[in-house]
Amino acid sequence: MPTATASGADAAPNGSAKSRDQSQANQGRTPTPDQKAAVIRVRKCAPTAFYEILGVEKTVSDAEIKKAYKKLSLLTHPDKNGYGGADEAFKMVSRAFQILSDADKKAKYDRFGGDPDNRFGPESAAASSPFSGFARSPSGGRGPMFEDEISPEELFNRFFGGGGLGGVPFGGGGMFDSGTRVFNLGGGPGFRVHQFGGNGPRRRPRDANGNAAAEPPPGVMSALKNLLPLIIFVLLPLLSSIFSSAVPSGPSFRFESPEPPYTMQRTTPRLNVEYFVDPKVVTEMTGKKLGELDKRVENNFIQNLQYECQLESRQRTRMMEDAQGWFFPDENKMRAARNLEMRSCRRLEAYGYSMGGY
């Protein structure tokens, strides 16, 4: 007599039922050209090239960082993108956003490069994974969206308010199932209360006779309390953008070559860094203000060199790893890696700054 087995759970030489279900799920999520291109681009980046991962410049604002994360997280989310490697790309995007949206971590990354949690955390010697910061972060400099433990999925849910998107239940079920979430919007006289999320409709409490008990009409404070998370989510990025743009950072400048309106050449007194500014702005500045401008130019110049030196070091490391081979190293590739010109690192060294032997 044949033995009954659970559908899809019987043993098979080609893999378990879980792997077959995962393969079928990926086949059902055919990626769009934009989703595929996003995954390929992100995975080509180094794990700690956070600006490159989000596709933004070092001078990017907080609002632009949030905008870049929102776009890339939707393109690479593994529940929406079935292309191979989408899960890894999604984690890299989430990690980049976690670092660049935290002012303290972003400042450390801009100054020293690498993962700030791995470099400055108390367990930096044992932290080798670029995603280890999701499970451990230092106590200081944490943004309002981050706690001691947070995963890429939880970060995504917090950023988008924990609700669903495009018919995929991010807030409950699947890989983001962390319990039932129910959101009520509305309340107050003349307002209808709407429920989002949860496994089923919420029932009104009943008395001993089985009759639905009358609910007291919610007041204005109750309505404001229900709407408070939505208000904070909408207003916080707006206020951050307003205040960041309201504080002047000083005159703009550029390096390398003049370009209108930056046509006036200046040289910093300490490092002899040449830069160009708008003559209309500089002529109205006092000696103290000019000294502050020179100092800001030198700091920006050194930070740019440190960032470029980090990129050169990572490129040489990748080349040396590629030269190792399966059994024997490729001498030609290894020689090319060792002879790679570290232009920015050498310029840093000439200015008296060291990058740890790069």
C-alpha positions as CSV (number, residue, x, y, z in Angstrom):
1,M,0.0,0.0,0.0
2,P,1.6,3.3,-1.0
3,T,2.5,5.7,1.8
4,A,1.0,9.2,1.7
5,T,3.5,12.0,1.7
6,A,3.0,15.8,2.0
7,S,2.9,17.5,-1.4
8,G,6.2,19.0,-2.4
9,A,7.9,17.7,0.8
10,D,9.1,14.2,-0.3
11,A,12.8,13.6,-0.6
12,A,14.3,14.2,-4.1
13,P,17.9,14.0,-5.3
14,N,17.7,17.5,-6.8
15,G,17.1,19.4,-3.6
16,S,14.6,19.9,-0.7
17,A,11.1,21.1,-1.0
18,K,12.2,24.5,0.4
19,S,14.7,25.0,-2.4
20,R,12.1,24.0,-5.0
21,D,9.6,26.5,-3.5
22,Q,12.3,29.2,-3.5
23,S,13.1,28.5,-7.2
24,Q,9.4,28.6,-8.1
25,A,9.0,31.9,-6.2
26,N,11.9,33.4,-8.1
27,Q,10.5,32.3,-11.4
28,G,7.2,33.9,-10.5
29,R,9.0,37.3,-10.0
30,T,10.4,38.0,-13.4
31,P,12.6,41.1,-13.0
32,T,12.2,44.2,-15.1
33,P,15.2,45.6,-17.0
34,D,15.5,48.3,-14.4
35,Q,15.5,45.8,-11.5
36,K,18.1,43.6,-13.2
37,A,20.3,46.6,-14.0
38,A,20.1,47.8,-10.4
39,V,21.1,44.5,-9.0
40,I,24.1,44.1,-11.4
41,R,25.3,47.7,-10.7
42,V,25.1,47.4,-6.9
43,R,26.8,44.1,-6.7
44,K,29.7,45.4,-8.8
45,C,30.4,47.9,-6.0
46,A,32.7,47.2,-3.1
47,P,30.7,46.3,0.1
48,T,31.8,49.6,1.8
49,A,31.6,51.9,-1.2
50,F,28.4,53.4,0.3
51,Y,28.2,56.5,-1.9
52,E,28.7,54.4,-5.0
53,I,26.1,51.8,-3.9
54,L,23.4,54.5,-3.5
55,G,24.7,56.3,-6.7
56,V,25.2,59.7,-5.0
57,E,28.0,62.1,-4.6
58,K,29.8,62.9,-1.3
59,T,28.1,66.3,-1.1
60,V,24.6,64.7,-1.2
61,S,22.0,66.0,1.3
62,D,20.0,63.9,3.7
63,A,16.9,64.2,1.6
64,E,18.7,63.0,-1.5
65,I,20.1,60.0,0.5
66,K,16.5,59.1,1.5
67,K,15.4,59.4,-2.1
68,A,18.2,57.2,-3.4
69,Y,17.5,54.5,-0.8
70,K,13.8,54.6,-1.5
71,K,14.3,54.1,-5.2
72,L,17.0,51.3,-4.9
73,S,15.3,49.4,-2.1
74,L,12.2,49.1,-4.2
75,L,14.2,47.9,-7.2
76,T,16.3,45.4,-5.4
77,H,13.8,44.1,-2.8
78,P,13.9,40.2,-3.1
79,D,10.1,40.0,-2.6
80,K,9.7,42.1,-5.8
81,N,12.9,41.2,-7.7
82,G,13.5,37.6,-8.7
83,Y,16.9,38.2,-10.3
84,G,19.8,36.3,-8.8
85,G,21.7,38.3,-6.2
86,A,18.8,40.7,-5.5
87,D,18.9,39.7,-1.8
88,E,22.6,40.6,-1.5
89,A,22.1,43.9,-3.4
90,F,19.2,44.8,-1.1
91,K,21.4,44.2,1.9
92,M,24.2,46.4,0.5
93,V,21.7,49.2,-0.3
94,S,20.3,49.0,3.2
95,R,23.8,49.1,4.8
96,A,24.8,52.1,2.7
97,F,21.6,53.9,3.8
98,Q,22.2,53.0,7.5
99,I,25.7,54.5,7.4
100,L,25.0,57.6,5.3
101,S,21.8,58.6,7.1
102,D,23.5,58.6,10.5
103,A,25.5,61.9,10.9
104,D,28.2,60.4,13.2
105,K,28.8,57.3,11.2
106,K,28.8,59.3,7.9
107,A,31.4,61.7,9.4
108,K,33.7,58.8,10.4
109,Y,33.2,57.1,7.0
110,D,34.0,60.3,5.1
111,R,37.2,60.8,7.2
112,F,38.5,57.2,7.5
113,G,36.6,55.1,5.0
114,G,35.6,51.5,5.6
115,D,32.7,50.4,7.7
116,P,32.5,52.7,10.8
117,D,31.0,50.0,13.0
118,N,33.8,47.6,12.1
119,R,36.6,50.2,12.4
120,F,35.4,51.9,15.6
121,G,33.2,49.3,17.4
122,P,34.5,47.5,20.4
123,E,34.5,44.3,18.5
124,S,36.2,45.6,15.3
125,A,38.9,43.0,15.3
126,A,36.3,40.2,14.9
127,A,34.0,42.0,12.5
128,S,34.8,40.9,9.0
129,S,31.4,41.0,7.3
130,P,30.3,44.3,5.6
131,F,26.8,43.6,7.0
132,S,27.8,43.0,10.6
133,G,26.6,46.5,11.6
134,F,23.0,45.4,11.2
135,A,23.3,43.2,14.3
136,R,25.7,45.4,16.2
137,S,26.3,49.2,16.3
138,P,28.0,51.5,18.8
139,S,25.9,53.3,21.3
140,G,26.6,56.9,20.1
141,G,25.5,58.8,17.0
142,R,22.5,56.7,16.2
143,G,19.8,58.1,14.0
144,P,16.1,58.0,15.0
145,M,15.4,55.0,12.9
146,F,18.1,52.8,14.3
147,E,18.4,50.6,17.4
148,D,21.1,48.1,18.6
149,E,19.7,45.4,16.4
150,I,18.2,46.0,13.0
151,S,18.0,44.0,9.8
152,P,17.7,45.2,6.2
153,E,14.1,44.0,6.2
154,E,13.2,45.8,9.4
155,L,14.9,49.0,8.1
156,F,12.8,48.7,4.9
157,N,9.6,48.2,7.0
158,R,10.4,51.2,9.2
159,F,11.2,53.4,6.2
160,F,8.0,52.6,4.4
161,G,5.9,52.5,7.6
162,G,5.4,48.7,7.8
163,G,2.7,48.6,5.2
164,G,2.3,46.6,2.0
165,L,3.5,47.7,-1.4
166,G,2.4,46.6,-4.8
167,G,0.3,43.7,-3.5
168,V,3.2,42.2,-1.6
169,P,2.5,42.0,2.2
170,F,5.8,43.4,3.5
171,G,4.2,44.1,6.9
172,G,3.2,40.5,7.5
173,G,3.8,37.1,6.1
174,G,6.8,35.9,4.0
175,M,10.3,36.9,5.0
176,F,9.1,40.0,7.0
177,D,6.6,38.2,9.2
178,S,7.4,39.7,12.7
179,G,3.9,39.6,14.1
180,T,0.6,41.2,13.3
181,R,0.6,44.9,12.6
182,V,-2.6,46.8,12.6
183,F,-2.9,50.5,11.8
184,N,-6.0,52.6,12.4
185,L,-6.3,56.0,10.6
186,G,-9.1,58.3,11.4
187,G,-11.4,59.0,14.4
188,G,-13.2,62.0,15.7
189,P,-16.7,63.2,14.9
190,G,-17.6,62.7,11.3
191,F,-14.5,60.6,10.5
192,R,-14.6,56.9,9.5
193,V,-12.0,54.7,11.1
194,H,-10.0,52.5,8.6
195,Q,-8.0,49.5,9.5
196,F,-4.8,48.3,7.7
197,G,-2.9,45.1,8.3
198,G,-3.7,42.2,10.6
199,N,-4.9,38.7,9.8
200,G,-8.6,39.6,10.0
201,P,-11.1,42.3,10.9
202,R,-11.2,43.5,14.5
203,R,-14.4,42.7,16.2
204,R,-16.2,45.0,18.6
205,P,-16.3,43.9,22.2
206,R,-19.6,42.3,23.2
207,D,-21.6,42.3,26.5
208,A,-22.8,39.2,28.4
209,N,-25.9,38.9,26.1
210,G,-23.8,38.8,23.0
211,N,-24.8,42.3,21.8
212,A,-22.1,44.6,20.4
213,A,-21.1,47.2,23.0
214,A,-21.4,50.8,22.0
215,E,-18.0,52.4,21.6
216,P,-17.5,55.9,22.9
217,P,-17.0,58.5,20.1
218,P,-13.2,59.2,19.8
219,G,-12.1,62.7,20.5
220,V,-9.7,65.0,18.7
221,M,-6.7,63.9,20.8
222,S,-7.4,60.3,19.9
223,A,-7.5,61.2,16.2
224,L,-4.2,63.1,16.5
225,K,-2.6,60.2,18.4
226,N,-3.6,57.8,15.6
227,L,-2.2,60.2,12.9
228,L,1.0,61.0,14.8
229,P,3.2,58.4,13.1
230,L,2.0,59.5,9.7
231,I,2.6,63.2,10.5
232,I,6.1,62.4,11.8
233,F,7.0,60.3,8.7
234,V,5.9,63.1,6.3
235,L,7.2,66.1,8.2
236,L,10.6,64.9,9.5
237,P,12.3,64.7,6.1
238,L,10.8,68.0,5.1
239,L,12.0,69.8,8.3
240,S,15.4,68.2,8.0
241,S,15.7,69.5,4.4
242,I,14.6,73.0,5.4
243,F,17.0,73.4,8.3
244,S,19.9,71.9,6.4
245,S,19.4,74.3,3.5
246,A,18.9,77.3,5.9
247,V,22.3,77.1,7.5
248,P,24.9,78.6,5.1
249,S,28.1,76.5,4.7
250,G,30.2,79.3,3.3
251,P,31.2,80.3,-0.3
252,S,31.3,77.5,-2.9
253,F,34.6,76.6,-4.6
254,R,36.1,74.1,-7.1
255,F,39.4,72.5,-7.7
256,E,41.5,71.6,-10.8
257,S,40.4,74.3,-13.2
258,P,38.3,77.6,-13.3
259,E,34.8,77.5,-14.5
260,P,32.3,80.5,-14.4
261,P,31.5,81.9,-11.9
262,Y,34.5,80.3,-10.1
263,T,37.2,82.2,-11.9
264,M,39.3,83.7,-9.1
265,Q,42.3,81.5,-8.1
266,R,43.4,81.2,-4.5
267,T,46.1,79.1,-2.7
268,T,45.7,77.9,0.9
269,P,48.6,79.0,3.2
270,R,49.3,75.7,4.9
271,L,49.1,73.0,2.2
272,N,49.3,75.2,-0.8
273,V,46.1,73.8,-2.3
274,E,44.9,75.8,-5.4
275,Y,41.2,76.4,-5.8
276,F,38.8,78.7,-7.5
277,V,36.0,80.9,-6.1
278,D,33.5,83.5,-7.2
279,P,35.3,86.9,-7.0
280,K,32.1,88.7,-6.2
281,V,31.7,86.7,-3.0
282,V,35.4,86.7,-1.9
283,T,36.0,90.5,-2.3
284,E,33.4,91.1,0.4
285,M,35.0,88.7,2.9
286,T,37.2,89.8,5.8
287,G,40.6,88.3,6.6
288,K,39.1,86.0,9.3
289,K,36.5,84.7,6.9
290,L,39.1,84.1,4.2
291,G,41.2,82.1,6.7
292,E,38.1,80.0,7.6
293,L,37.5,79.4,3.9
294,D,41.1,78.3,3.3
295,K,40.8,75.8,6.2
296,R,37.5,74.4,4.9
297,V,39.1,74.0,1.4
298,E,42.0,72.1,2.9
299,N,39.8,69.8,4.9
300,N,37.6,69.1,1.9
301,F,40.7,68.5,-0.3
302,I,42.2,66.0,2.2
303,Q,38.9,64.2,2.7
304,N,38.6,63.8,-1.1
305,L,42.1,62.4,-1.3
306,Q,41.4,60.0,1.5
307,Y,38.2,58.8,-0.2
308,E,40.0,58.3,-3.5
309,C,42.9,56.5,-1.8
310,Q,40.4,54.1,-0.2
311,L,39.0,53.4,-3.7
312,E,42.5,52.7,-5.1
313,S,43.3,50.4,-2.2
314,R,40.1,48.4,-2.7
315,Q,40.9,48.2,-6.4
316,R,44.4,46.8,-5.8
317,T,43.0,44.3,-3.2
318,R,40.4,43.1,-5.8
319,M,43.1,42.7,-8.4
320,M,45.4,40.7,-6.0
321,E,42.5,38.5,-5.0
322,D,41.7,37.9,-8.7
323,A,45.3,37.0,-9.3
324,Q,45.4,34.2,-6.7
325,G,43.7,31.7,-8.9
326,W,42.4,28.3,-7.9
327,F,45.7,26.5,-7.5
328,F,48.5,28.9,-8.5
329,P,48.7,32.7,-8.6
330,D,48.9,34.5,-11.9
331,E,52.2,36.3,-11.8
332,N,51.3,38.8,-14.5
333,K,48.1,39.8,-12.7
334,M,49.8,39.9,-9.4
335,R,52.6,42.1,-10.8
336,A,49.9,44.5,-12.3
337,A,48.2,44.7,-9.0
338,R,51.4,45.5,-7.1
339,N,52.4,48.1,-9.7
340,L,49.0,49.8,-9.7
341,E,49.5,53.6,-9.5
342,M,48.2,54.8,-6.1
343,R,48.1,58.5,-7.1
344,S,45.8,59.8,-4.4
345,C,47.5,57.8,-1.7
346,R,50.9,59.1,-2.6
347,R,49.6,62.7,-2.7
348,L,48.2,62.2,0.8
349,E,51.6,60.9,1.9
350,A,53.2,64.0,0.4
351,Y,50.9,66.2,2.4
352,G,51.9,64.4,5.6
353,Y,48.8,62.1,6.0
354,S,49.0,58.3,6.2
355,M,46.3,55.8,5.3
356,G,47.9,52.9,7.3
357,G,50.3,51.7,4.6
358,Y,47.6,51.4,2.0
